[in-house]
Amino acid sequence: MQHLNILLSTFLVFLLAIAGVNSYAIDSNHRHEFVKRYVPDRVAPRQAASPSPTPRQPGTVANCLKWRYTQMSGTVADTCDNIVTRFKSIGLTKANLIKWNPALKSDCSGFQLRYYLCVQAGPAPTTARTTAKTTAKTTAKTTAKTTAKTTAKTTAKTTAKTTAKTTTKSTTKSTTTSSKTTTKSTTTSSKTTTTSPKTTTTSSSKTTTSSTSTTRALPAATQSGQTERCINWRYVKPEDTCENIVERYKNTVDKLTLPNLHQWNPALKDDCSGLTIGYWVCVRVEPYWIDSIKHQGKTPYAESGYQVYRNVKDFGAKGDGVTDDTAAIQNAIASGNRCGLGCDSSTTKPALVFFPPGTYIVSRAIITYYQTHMIGDPFDLPRLKAAPWFEGYAVIEGNPYYAPDKNWHGPTNNFYKVVRNFIIDTTDMPPDAYGTGIHWQVAQATSLTNIIFYSNPAPGTRHQGLYIENGSGGYMSNLVFNGGKFGAWIGNQQFTLRNFTFNNCDTGIFLVWGWVWHLKSMTFNNNRVGIDMTAKNSSSVLQVGSVVLSDSNFNNVEIGIASDKSVGATPKSINTLAIDNISINNCPVIVGVSGSTPKLAGTSGTMTVTSWVQGRKYTQSAQNGQDLVGPNTGFSRPAGLLDSNGKILERSKPNYETYNISQILSVRDLGVKGDGTTDDTIALQAAINKAAAESKVLYIDYGVYVVTNTITVPSNSRIMGETWPVILASGSAFSNMASPRVVVQFGRAGESGFIEGTNFIVATRGPTAGAILMQWNLASTGEVSGLYDVHARVGGFAGSNLDANTCLKTPGSTAIKTSCVGAYMLMHISKTASRVVFENTWWWTADHDLDLPAHDQITVFVGRGVLIESTQPIWLYGTASEHNVLYQYQLTNAANVYMGMIQTETPYYQSNPVAPAPFTVNSAWNDPDYNSICTSLGGVSTCKKSYGLRTQNSNNILIYGAGLYSFFENYTQTCLSDESCQKYIISFENTSNIRLYALTTKGSETLLTVNNAWSVPWTSNANIFGATIGLYQNPA
């Protein structure tokens, strides 16, 4: 968490009025505020395509029978090759895939995500589709069912049938209506329901195991594009219209709405002119399992009965495209006296708010409260559509203003928020209104993922998809922007953006300010400007510090990156820009501005830019640095870090949308308590083992799960948490600093296979001086493993025993409270680890209290941050490590590591005490010995501070963006004025084949030191904030 908090004037910034006032203020408690007001003005965009929730590329064959919506398959983004692999059982070949979808082109270069592809053509299938499943239960009686909610009753049922009586009976019923036959028989032990065109058979018994098989006979006549999740159909008769079909099914178990009818049956067209007599239309789909499972999340620090899981329809939302659902949705989020206005932060009342498919009309902003996951159905993205009379900042509001420059939550403390799987639509708002999709003023442990924005494309539009003016992020991925003046208008301390697409926006990304931006896999289609980094204040000083852009594409873009930094501009390192592997298709100016000679000229044809830098460059042979505006040469990117297309490999956080309810195991169903008191070690380990053995997803219902010994996650594990449940290490096993012990271990040393983890926190209940919170040992084989939104947290929260009541800061005392030693290390990526992605992971030793009302600063000691010793490929995307004694990141004997935007902070209490106190240097862990390192300086205290990054005897290291900050000297900030809080913040020791783009430091006299022999001073590299270099590379 950063305490340099940049606030923009609410009214002036949001209305984009020209201003230009700078002012500075210091809050002696825990933040340094930099207030900035600035507004750009740009011309209107080109016309955008009409919104369509289910698009297909041109030329797709008309006789298609089966479709694939190109999005995600588990954790892997779809490609031609893995789609063929997925559907080879129905005869799909790559040749046919290209034949039936000619827009793909012969080499699949036309492949695009979020379109429907035909994967089967020809005669309709006549065989039934059968799914066999077995689910083990731990309860004394078992209830088997398909879809619908789980109840505690000991009866068996299917879908939304009424509860069967427990007396023995037999009923047979036959009904024939328009080619539809239903036969039903019921007994106490089994129940069979057959409904054409599907057949569902469910059996249950009073044992600990139930077996279920589902057979669905697909109708022979369905129109193209129909969703493959359909479980009920309507045979279209001469008298049918879309409206009367909806009327017939809206109050049944199907709960059909007109938007859903169109979404599941795209051949109907928007005006329903495609409704065809004699075909079957889908009227109900199998729900996403997250809504069908039992919801058993419990928080031990909230009132009894507090509800963690919420479905917005249970709170009255209709999603019918007509009803104003604003109040119902907001009630679903806020219910339970949660952390909103007047609450800066809290970890005790999380919520997962689910949106089924549909179109939800909203007339005011939907406000996300603290520790909220807003989740849409990943198959059929729900649409949040702004009414023409919409009032407010944005459709989704991440941090409201209640007064000028006053937010609900401090922007740099606005943690733990997720928005995922939505369509945000402002096209019905007038073009001259400032229609905005999402206002996202946030900090760490937040994310926006898998969201499609539609803005009004009319000439003169002022719409924008994403608006960020402040904060300390952060991570966003898989966003698509259609139309608008800006796709994204954003300013923040640092951020990782991955896999964004901008279609027909006037400007794709307008960067209003920022210290470090890491942009990966950006695609710009038909924009006037791709990225604009020309923002200035009233004194005409540029405001964007540095940008790294990699693995990206510009297609039909007039100016790829707008930068008008002039020769001799000050500060020296402002507008630092690094470009790495960029493809161009009709982009006349890659870097530059209209009316001036391009810094990097493009072409009306195609070209690739391998590496190009605007900024300060340092190498072994250029230790005093050089100003570079031009191409960079050097070693090739390590092959092991690349995918099959030559790009840095990336993966996305899984939804497990292809799984059904029988493939999900709940830890609470398996007897794990999560009540913050019970020792769950044995039960949790058993649940993890069971899920891995059965190839199922282990769902950790929200709770606080106390463990007193190591939890080992075996290969073949898939673990998903409900809004960050906490695995809490406690007890004597973790108390010995001389014999550290791992809390959660991912694979044993020498084990190979696959593991995924999402949405949970590993923490400690102190004092636990010997705890290593996480350790990754697994060598991944086949598919790449990963941790996504999995965080380490020590101190500062309810239940930690390391809070403001016990560990309040004491800058006036040199005494060390050993009771406030919280852990030995946060993360160890061991020598045997390989092929694993860490995405949006925050390894945090708390600097302040999240739950007690005053949110005071605290002093909690953790010895080490993240240690990487692997020589096989490791990828870090949007990670941060903060406030640890010896280092935040250390690479020892490591190789093939990609670090895409790392962010660190030095402990606020140092140098009281200096490192390594209260720990001792342990050579077995290759700890830095600051006494030795700092001897030549006379042992100055500012030298004996934690490294932000240290590398030893390592090679093939890529670092694309780094923000390393030292804001305090024993809780004071006077050292910021001359960058003297810390002497050294990066040490590269015997490290080769290393490339570091866009390093920004704050509070450090030097940016980096090489082999303890030479350093880069901040004075030669000043930026608008701190100091920046564009490139360090060895060899040159």
N, C-alpha and C positions, 0 to 999 in steps of 0.2 A: 504494500500500500504506500502511495506517495502522499506526502503532505505539502507538496507544492501544488496548490489548487487554483486552476485558472478559470475564472468566472467571466462570462460575457453578459453584457446588459441584456436582460430578458426582452424588453420591448424593442430596442433598437436593432439587436441582432436578428431576432426572429422576423421582424418586418423588413429586414434587409435595407435599412435606411443608412445613408452614408454617415459615418461617425469617424472617430479616430482619437480616442482619449486613453491614455495609459496612466494607471496609478498602481501603487504598490502598498501592501500592508502586511505587517507581521502579527500573527496570533501566537502569543507566547505559549499557549497550551500545546497544540500539536499541528499547526499548519502554517505554511508560508504562502500567502495568497498573492496572485498576480492577476489583476483585473484588466481585462482587455475588451475593447469594443471595436468591431470592424465589420463592414458589410461589403460584399462584392455586388456587381451588377453585370448581367450577361444577357445576350439576345435570346430570342425564343428558339426552341428546338424544332427539328423537322417533325412531320406527322408520324405518329407511332401506329403500329398495327392495332386492330381492335383486340380487346382482351378476350382470351379464350382459355378456360381452365383445362381443356384437354386437346392441345394442338397436335397436328400431324404434319410432317414435312410433305412438300408437293410430290405428286407422282406415285404415291402409294397405291398398290393394286386395289381394285374395287372388291375383289372376292376374298378379302382377308377374313379369316375365322378366329384368329387368336392374336392378341396384341401384347406388347411389353411397353409399359411406361418407363422410359429411360431415366432412372433416378439413382437408386442405390440397390445393391444386392447384398444384404448383410451390411458389411462395412466397406464394400468395394464399389466404386463408381462404375456404372455400366460401360462396357466397350463392346465393339462388334464381337470380339473373340469370346468374352465371358457370357454374352447373350447366347451365342451359338452353343457353348458348353452347357448352359442352363437348360436349353430347350432341345438338345440333341435327342432326347428320349421321344420327342414327337416328330423326329425326322428333319429338324432344322439343320441346314448347312450354311456356310458362309456365302456360298454362291447364291442360294435362294434368298438369304437375308438381303443381299444387295439387289437381287432381281426384283424382289417385292417392294423394296424401298430405294428406288433409284437415286434419291437425293443423297444417299450415303456415299456415292461415287465408288469406283472400283477399288480404291484403296482405303475406303471407310473414312476418308478425310472430312466427309460431310456429316459425320456423326455429331449429334448434339444431345445434351441432357434435356430432360423434361419435355420430350416429344414421344408420341406413340409410334412404335415400330411394329410392322407386321411380322410375326414369327411363324404363322401357319396359314396357308392359303389352299383353296380347292374345296372339295366336298366337305360338308359339315361333319364333325365327329359323331359317331353313333355309339361309341362305347362309353361306359360310365366312368366317372372319375372317382376313385376311392382313396380315402385317407384312413389308415389304421393308426390308432394311437392307444397308448397305455399310460395311465396316470396312477402313481402310487400316492396314497393318502396316509396320514398318521392318526386320523380321527377314528373313533370306534365304529362309526358308520360312514358310508360313502354316498355322495350324491354325484351322479354323472349327468352332464347336460351339455348342450351346445348353446353358445352365446348367452345372453341375458345375465342377470346378476346372480351371484352366489348367495344362498341363504343357509341358515343354520338348521333347517329342517332335514329330517332323515328320509326324504322321499326322493324319487328320481323324476326328472322332468326334461323335456326338450324345449328349446327356444323359450317363448313367452307363454307356454301353456300354464294353466292354473295348477296349483299344487295337487298332486294326486293323493287320494285318500289312502290310508294304510290298510284298508280292508281288502281282502282278495276278491277280485272281480275280473270279468272278461267282457270286453265291449268290442263289437265290430261294427264299423260304420262305413258305408260306401256311398259316395256322391259323385255324380258325373255332370260336369258343366263345362261346355266348350273345351273339349280335349283336356280336361283337368280332372284327375281322379284322386280321391283321398281315402286311404284305408288306415284305421287306427285300432290297435289292440293294446290293452293295458292290464298288467298284473302288478302285484307288490314288488316283484323282483325284476321285472323288465318291462320296457315300453317301446313299441315300434311305431313310427310315424312315417308314412309314405305320401309324398306330395309331388305330383308331376309338375314341373320337369326336374325335380330333385328327389332323392330318397335319403332319409336320415334314419339310421338305426342306432339306438342308444341302449346300453344295458348297464345295470348297476346291481350291487348286492351289498349285504351288511358285512363285508370283509374289508381288509385294509387295502385292497387293490381293485380298481375298476378298469374294464377294457371298453373302448369305444371305437366303433368304425363308422365312418361317414361316407356314404356313396351318393354322388350327385349325378343324375342323368341329365346331361346338358340338352337344352332344346335344339332341335335341328335347324330352326330358322331364327337367327339373331342377326342384327345389323352390325356393321363394322364398328370396331372400337369399344364395344361393350366391356365393362369392367369384368375382370376374371374373378373378382371376389363375390359375384352375385350368388345369392342363395334363395331368391324368390323372384318369379317372373309373372308378367301379365301378357296373355295372348291378346293381340290387338284385333278388335272387332270393328265392323263398319261404323258403329256409333261412337267409337272412342275418340277422345281428344286428350291432349296432355292434361288439361285442366280437370276433366272428369276422372282420369286415371288417378291423379293426385287426390281428388276428393274421395275416391273409393278407398284409398289406402292410407290416408293421412291419420286416421284414428284407429288403425289396426296396429298390430305388432310391428308392421313395417314402418310406421311413422314417416311416410313419404312426404317430401316437399318438392316443389317444382324445380328449384336449383339442383337438388339431388337427382331428380329424374333426368335432367339434361346432362349432368356431370357423368352419370353412370351409362348414359346412352347418347354419346356425342353425335351419332348419325341423325338424331331428331332435329338438330339445328336449333338456333336460338328462337326461331318463330314456330317451331314444331312442324315445319313443312315436311320433315323427313319421317314423320310417323307413318308407318306402312302396315296396312291390313295383312294379317297372316303371319306376322313376325312377333317374336316374344321380346318384350322390353323388361329391363331389370327394375324391380321396385324395392329391393332390399339387398344389402350387402352384409357380408360377415364383418362384424365390428372388429376394430383393432383390439388386440387382446388386453391392452392396458385398461380398457374400460370394462372388460368382461370378467376379470379376475375379482376375487374378494379383495376389498380394500381395508387393509389392516394396519395402516400406518398410525403410530402412536408416539406422542412426544411426552417424555417424562416431566418436562418443566412447564407444561401448559395445564389448563384446567381439565378436569375429567370430561371426556366426551368430545374433546377438540377434534375437528375433522381435517385430516390432512388432504385426502383426495376429494376433488369436487368436479362434477360434470356440469357444465354451464346449463344444460337443459334441465337438470334437477333443480336449478334455481329460477326456472321460468323462461330461459332463452329459447326461442323458436327456431332460428336459423332458416327461416322460410323465405328470405329475401324481401319480406314486406314489413314484418313487425320490427319496431325499434327495440333492439335487444340490449341497449346500453346499460340500463339499470340492473337487469338480471345478470349480465356478465360481471359488472362491477361488484354486485353483491356476492357472486360466487368467489371472487378474489378476496374481498375484504372481510367476509364473514368470520367471526371468531375473535374480534378485537385484536387484529393483527398489527404489524409494525408499519404504520403509515405516517400521516402528518403528526409531528411532535415526537417521533421515534427515529433517532438517527440510525440505529441498527439493532438487530436482535436475531438470535439463532434459535429461539425457542418455539416459534410458530411457523413452520414451513407449510407450503401448500403446493400441490400439483393440480393445476386447473386444466381440465381436458375439454377440447372442442370437437364434437363429432362433425362429420361432413355437413356442409350447408353454407348458406349465405347469411351472415349476421349483419344487419343494418345497425350502425351506430351513429349517434348524433353528437356525442361528446367523447373526449379522450377516455380510453380504457387504461386505468392506472395500475401498474404492476407494483405490488407491495414487496417489502424486503423478503428475501428468500422465497421467491415464487418461481415455479416452472409453469409457463403457459405452453401447452402442448396441443398441437392439432393432429388429426388423423394423418399419418404419413402417406397413406394410399390416396385418399381423396382430400386434398388440402382444404380446410375450411377457409372461406373468404370473409374477411372483415371489410365491410363496404361502408365508406363514409356517406352519410346522407347529404343531399345537396345543401342543406342548411347546417351542416356540421360546424360546431364551435369548439375551439380548443387548439392546442399546439399540434397534436398529432393523433392518429388513430390509436396507436399504442404509446403510452406515456411512461418513460422509464424513471423519471425524477421530476415531479411537478414543481413549479415555482408557486410559493404562496405570497411572495412579496418580491419586489425587484432585487435580483441577485440573492434570493433566499430560496433554497430548495428544501423539500421534505428530508432528503438525506444529503450529507456532505458529498459532493461529486466524487472526491477521491476516496471516499469510504463507502461508496454505494456498491457493495459486493453482492454475490449470490443471487443472480437473476438470469433466467433463461427464457427465450422465446424461440419456438421451433415449430416448423411445419405449418405455414400459413400462406395465404394470398392476402395482400393488403391493397385495397382498391380505392383510389380517390377520384376516379374518372367522372363521377357524377357531380363533384364539386366544381364550381365555376373556375375557368382557367386562371382568372385574375385573383382567386383566393390562394392563400399560401397552403395549399393542400399538402400535407406531410404524412408519410406512412408511419414512421417510428421516430420518436424523440428519445435518444439513448445516451444519457449523460451518466456514465457508469465507470466502475473501476474493475478490479480483478474478480475472477471467478464468475464472469458473466459471458453470455454468448447470444448471438442471433444466428440461426442456422436454418437452411432450407426454407427460404421465404421468397416469394415472388411479389414484386411491387408493380402496380399499374397506376401511372399518373396521367392526368388529363393531357392529351397530346396537342391540343389546339394551339394555333399561333398565339404567341404572347403568354403562354402558360407560365405560371410561377410555381408549379408543383415540384416537389422533391420527395424522393423515396425515403431517405434517411437523413436525419438532422442530429448532429452532435456538436456541441459547442464547448464541452468541458469534460473533465474526468481523467482517469488514469487506468486505461484498459491494458489489455483486453484482447478479445478474440471474436471474430465473426467469419462465417464460411457459408458457401453455397447460397448466395443471394443473386437474384435476377431483377434488374430494373428495366422497366419498359416506359419510355416517354418521359416527359417532364423537363423542366429547366435544368435541374440537377438530378442525377441519380442519387448521389450522396454528397451532402454539404457537411463537412466534418472537421472538427478540431479537438485534439486530445493529446495528452502527454506522449503516449506511445500506444501502438495498436498493431495487431496482425490481422490482415484481411486476406482470405484465401478463397479462390474460386468464385469470383464475382463476374457477372455478365451484364453489360450495359447496352441495351438496344434502343436506338433512336432517341437518346437523351441529347439535349444540347451540349451539356458538359457531363461526362460520366462521374468524375470525382472532383469536387472543389475542396482543396485543403486550405482551411482558413488559418490554421496554425498547427504546431506539433513539433516534438523533439525528435522522435524516430517513428517512421511509418514503414512497416514491412508489408508489401503488396505482392502476393503470390498467385499466379494463375488467374490473372485478370483478362477478360475478353471485352473489347470495345467494338461494337458494331454500329456503323452509321451515326457517329457522333461528330459534332463540330470540334470539340476538344475532348480528349480522353481524360487526362489528369491535369488540373490547373493548380500550380503551386506559386502563383504570382501575388498572393494576398499581401497587402502592406498596411502599416498603420498610418496615422495622420502625418507622420514625419517621412513617409515614403520608404520605411525600412521593411524589408521582406520579413515575413513571420513564420515561414515553414523552415524548420531546422534541417531535416534530412529525410530522404526517401530511398528505399530499396525496392526495385521492381524486377521481378524475375518470372520466367516461364510464362510470358503473357503475349497477347495477340492484339493487333490493331487492324481492323478491317473497315475500309472506307471511312477513315477519320482524317479530318483536315490537319489537325495538330495533335500529335500523340501526347506530348507532355509540354505544357506551357510553362516555361521558366524564362524570366527576363533578367536574371542576375547579370549585372554588368561587370566588366573588368575593374578591379579595385573596389568593388562593393564591400561595405562593412555591415555587420561583422564579417570577418574573413571567411568563415565556414558556413555562412547562411546559404540555404538552398542547395545543400549537398545532395547529389543524386547519383545513385549507382544503378545501372541497367545490366541485367544478366539474362541472356537467352530470350530475346524478344523477336517475335515474328511480325512482319509488316506485309499488308496487302492493301495497296492504294492509300498510302499515308505520306503526303508530300513533305511534311515537317515532323520528324520524330521528336526533337527537342528544340524549342524556340518559341517565338511569338509571331503573330501576323505582322507583316510590314518590316521585319528585320531579317538579316541573314541568319539562317538556321544554325544553331550550335551543332546539331546533328541532322543532316538532310535525309529525307526519306525517298520515296519513289512512288510512281503510279502503278508499278508492278509489285513484285514480291522481293523481300530480302530478310535477312536475319542479322541481328546484332548480338554478338557473343558476349562482349563485356565492354562497357563504356562508363566513364566516371566524370562527374563534375564535382571536384572537391580536392582536399589535401590527401596526398598519397605518401606512404612511408614504406620503405623496404630496408633490407640490410645494407644496401648500397646507397640508399637515400635517407640516412638517419635524421637529417635536418628537414626532411619533407620537401615536396614539390607541389605546385599548383597544377592540377591536371584538368583539362576539359577536352576529353578525347578518348580514344579506345584504350583498353587495358589488355595487355598480353600476360601470359603466365600459364601455369599448369592447367590441364583439363580437369573438369569436375570429376571426382572419383566415381567410377562406373558403378560401384556397389550402392551408391546413394540414389541412383537414377532408376526411373521406370523404363518400360519397353519403348517409350517415345522419346527418351533422352531428357526428360524433365526430372527434377527432384521429386522423389516418390512422395505421395500424400495419400491419406486415408481419411474417411469421415466417421464421425461418431455414429454407432449403429442405433437404429430404431428397433431392430428385430421384427420388422413389419411382415416378413414372410413366415414368421412363426405363428402357430395357433395356441389356444389356451392350454392344450394338453402338453405343450412343450415348455411351460413355465412352471417353476417351482417357487413357492413362497417360503421364506425362512420361518415365518410365523406358523405356517401350516406344518412345518417340520419341528416345531417345539422350541424355537429360539425366541427369547423373551424381548430383548431390546428395551428394557425398562430403566436402564441407567444404573441398576443395582445388581441384578443377577449376574453371576459369572457365566457367560455364554460361550466360553472357549470350546468346550466339547461339542455342544449342540451346533454351533456355527461351523466348526470344522466338519462335522458329519453332514451338514446340509450342503456345504461346498463340494465334498467328495461325492455325494449322491448325484448332484446336478451334473458334475463332470462325467461320472460313470454312465449316466443316462443321456448325455448329449443335450441337456436342457439348459435353458437360461435360469439362473438363480436370481430371483427378485428379492432384494433386501427391502422389505417394507420399512417405512421411516421409523427410526428408533435410535436409541443410544445403546450399543452392544458392547458390554464390558468384556474384555479378554485379559487373561492373566498369563498367557503363554503365546508362543508363536502360532499364528494361523498360516497354513501353507495352502496356496492355491495351485492345484495340479493342472497339468496340460488338459486341454479340451474343456476349459472353464469359460463360461460367459456369465458375467455378473453385472447386474444393473440395479442401481439404487433408486429409491423413490425420494426425490428432492434431497439428496445428500444425507442419508443416514450416516451415523458416526460409529466407526469401530474404535473403541476407546481402550487403550492399553493402561493397565493399572496393576500395582502390586510389586512384590519384591523381585520377581523375575526380571523386571526392567529397571531396577534401581542401582545396579552396580556399574559404575563408570569404567571400571577396570575389566569388565567382562560384558560388553554390549550384546544385546539380543534383539533380533528382528521382530517386529510386531506382525506385519503382513508380508509374506514371502511369496513371490510369483515364480513358481517352479523351483525345484531343488537344483543345486549345482550339477550340471551334466544332463539335466532333463531337456527334452526337445518336444516341440509340438506347437500348440496355439492357445493363447489366452487373451481374453478381452475383459476390460473392466470399465464401467461408466457410472458416473453420478454417485460417488460416495466419498467420505472423508475418513482419513486415518488420523487419530489424535491421541493425546495422552492425558491421563489424570495424574498430575504430579504429586510429589517429585518422582521423576523417572529418568535419572541421569544416564542410564544404560540403554535406553530405547533407540533402536534404529527403526523409524516408522515404516519404511517400505524398502524392499530389496527385490530387484528383478534379476533372476538367474536364467530364465528360460531361453533356450536357443530356438527361435521360431523356425519352423519348417513349413514349406508351402505358403499359406497365407500369412501376411504380416500381422503380428500381434499388436496390441495397443492398450493404453490407458487414456480415457477421454473424460475430461471434467472430473478427474479424481485428484483430490487435494490432500495435502498434509497441513495440519493446523496444531500448533502448540500454544496453549494459553489463551486467555482473553475471552472465554466463553463459559456459559453455565455448565457446571459439571467438571470443569478442568482443574479446579483447586489452584489455578494459577491466574488469578484475576486481580482487580484493583484492591480487593479486600486483603489479599495475601502478598502481592508482589508489586505494590505501588512504587513508582520510580523514586529513587533517593539520590538525586545528583549531589547533595551536600554531604554524603557519607561515602567512605571507601569500603565499608563493610559489605561483604558478599553474602547474600541469603542463599544458602545451599538448598533450602526448601523450594527455591524458585528455579532450580535446574530441571528443565522439562524434557530434554532428549539428548542423545549422543549424536544423532545424524537424522536428517529428514529422508533422504533417498540415496540408495546405493544401487547403481547399475553395474553389475559385477563382471568379472572377466569372461564368464560363460554366456553372458547375454548377447542376443543378436536379433536383428530385424524386428524392432519394436518402435512404435510411434507413441510419443507422449504429446497429447494435444490439449491445450488450454488447461495446463496443470499448474497449480499455485502451491509452492512449498513455503509455508508462512509460519514464522515465529512471531507471535503477536506483539505489536508495539503499543497497543491500547486495548481497552476492554470493550467488547462488542455488546455485552448484555447489561451490565450495571448502568444506571441512568446517566451518570456523569461521563462515561466513556473515557476515563482517565488513562494517561500513559502508564505503562507497566514495564518492569524490567524482568524479562524471562530469558534464561540462558539455554541455548542449544548449540552444541559444539560445531557441527558441520552442516552445510546445506546439501548439495547434490554432488556425489562422487561418481564419475564415470570411468570405468576401467575396461570396457569392452573394446575389442578390435574389429568387431563386425558391425554392420550398418545400424545406426541409431538415429532417429529423427525426433527433434523437439520443435514443436510449433506453438508459439505464443505462450511460453512458460515464464515463470518468475520464481525467484528464490530470495528470501529476505530475512535480515536481522539475525544471522548466525555468526558465531564467534570467530571461527578460523577462515571460512570462505563461504561464498554463496554457490559457486560452481567450481569444481576442480576436475580436470581430465588428467589421469595418470596412466601412462603406457597405453593410451587409447588411440583408436584409429577409426576413420569412416564415420564421423559424427557430423550431423547437420543440426545447427541451432538457428532456427528462424525466429528472430526477435526474442532475446532474453532480457530480463529486467531484474535489477537487484537493488537492494538498499543495505548500507552498512548499519549495524546496530546503533541506535540513538545514544545508548549509554557510553559507548566507547569514546574516549579512552579512560573511562572510570567503570570497570577496570580495563587495562590494555589486554590484547590477545596474548596468550591463550586462556587467561583466567576466565572462569573458574576451572577450566580443563587443563590438561597437560598434553604436551606434544607427544604423539604416538607415532613412531617411525614405521610401525607395521601398517599404518593407514596413510603413510606418506604425507603427514601433516606439515604445513609450512612452519618453520622455526623462525619466528619474528625476532627473537633475540639475536640470532645469527644474521638474518637479513638486514637488520637495522643497525648493526654494530658500526658500520662506516659512517652513519649519520649521528653517531653519539647517542643512540637509543631514544630518539625523539618519540614522544608518545603518539603523534599522528602517523608515524610509520607502523606502529604496532596495532594496526586495525585490519579488519577482515578484508581479504581480497574479494572483489566482485567476481573475478574470473581468474583462474590459474590453470595453465596447461604444462604438463611435464612429459617429456619423452614421447610425444604424440605426433601423429601425422594424419593427413587427409581430413582436415578440419575445415568446415565451412560455417561461418557465422554471418548471417544476413540480418543485420540490425541488432544493436545492443544499447540499452540504456542503463548505465551503472551510476548510482547516485549515493552520495554521502552528505546528508543534510544537516548533521548535528555534530557537535563536540560536547559530550556530556550534557545533552539536552539543550544546549544553546546553539544559536544560529549565526552568531557574528562572523564565523569563519566562511560563510557563503560569499561575502562581499569580495574576497580575494581568492576564492577557491582553495582554501587552506585547511579544510576539515580533515583531509587525509593526504598522505604522501603518495602512496602507490595503490592503485585499484585493480590493475591487470598485470599479471606476470606470465610471459611466454618463455618457457625454459626448454631448450632443445626440442623445439617444435617445428616441423617442416610441412610443406604442402598445406599451408594454412592461408585462408583468405577471409578477411574480416571486412565487411562493408558497413559503413554508416555506424560508427561508434560514437555515442554521446555520453559524456561524463559530467557530473555536477559535484562540486565540493572537493575535487581531487586536484592536487598540484600537477599530476601527470596523468595522461590518458592510458599509457601502457609502458611496460618495461620489458626489454628483451634480454634474456640470459643474464639478468642482473648487471648488465653492462651499459646499456644506454636506454634512455627514456624519451618519451614524447611529451613536451610541456604543454600545458593548457594555453599559455600565453600566445603561442603561435597558431592556435586553432579555435579562437573564440567564436561562439555562435550566439544567437539571440538568447539562448539559455545554455549555460555551461560552455562546453567545448566539444568539437566534433572533428573527426577525420573521416574522409570518404573511403579510404582503402588502406589496410595494412596487408602485405602479402609476402610470403616467404616460401619458395624462392620468387624473385621478382619476375 
